Amino acid sequence: MHKELRRYLFIGEFDSLLLGLFSKRGEVIWVSSLEEALNQTGNFTMIMIEHNTFSPKISNELGVHYPQTPLIVSNGADHGEPPASVRYVAFDKILSEEISREERLARTELRVEELRAVHASAKKMLILLHDHPDPDSIASALALRTLLKRNKQTAINWPLG
């Protein structure tokens, strides 16, 4: 079984201990500015931004350049509603295995936003269920409606029949 190469991009001032911990998980690239970050090639598993370096401008530019990569702001104070690609994570979680959970949550949020963007222009949508839907299929249809931020009028759940 071929293991996927994990690459991490760190932007800002980080302790060498943290960089060493992540180097055990995969390749680590450490830069000090947005310009250096945008000059990197390839895909990254995660981009870690030091809280003093973070700004909405940096978030937007990194989101355009690396659309499928979650952004983690270390030890940052939550600034209201962050973009879908940004998660604020306390430093102690970054040092522990909880960072893997945060990384998965950030990836999930990116996929949900992508799904919403695909369906954003539709005024109405039909979520179609088969004859005699079981509880799992009903729950899945309702979950999809919730993920897409639809209501009963704009996303109709309708069994075949």
Buried (B, 14 or more C-beta within 10 A) or exposed (E): EEEEEBBBBBBBEBEEEBBEBBEEBBBBBBBBEBEEBBEBEEEBBBBBBBBEBBEEEBBEBBBEBBEEBBBBBBBBEEEEEBBBBBBBBEEEBBBEEEBEEBBEEBBEBBEBBEEBEEBEEEEEBEBEBEEEBEEEBEEBBEEBBEEBEBEEEEBBBEEEE
